[in-house]
Every structure is written in structure tokens, then in C-alpha cells.
Amino acid sequence: MPQLDTSTWFITIMSMIMTLFIVFQLKISKYLYPSDPESKPTTTLKQLNPWEKKWTKIYSPLSLPQQ
């Protein structure tokens, strides 16, 4: 049974890693990132819901009279 020749494995693995690195760098460099992101003003408009216009009381079960 012949021996497996592993003499070229190092150069193959290193070239594969270099190629992947270059490909990923080229892919990442295509994106345009904003240089100075500015926060938008967060002004919230308060909308009154029908149940917020009147006073309501929430009864907890413990405060109800016993039956």
C-alpha cells in the first residue's frame, strides 16, 4: 500500500487561505459605509386612545368583595 504524499499540503492550504482572504477583502470593500451616521430626531407624537381619555379603575381580584 503506497504512502500518502503530504509534501504539497502546506502550500495548498496556505494558498487556499490566502485566496479566501483576498476574496473576502474584495467582497467587503464593495460595500459603502456611511462616514458619519447622524441620529434622526426622535419626536414622538402622543396620540390619545379612547381608553386614555377617561379615568378607569382596574380592580384586582384581591380587592373585590368576597362572594
Number of C-alpha atoms within 10 A of each C-alpha: 3 4 5 6 7 7 8 8 10 10 10 10 11 11 12 12 12 11 12 12 12 12 12 11 11 11 10 10 10 8 8 7 8 7 6 6 7 7 6 6 6 6 6 6 6 6 7 8 8 7 8 9 8 8 7 8 6 6 8 7 8 7 7 8 6 6 3
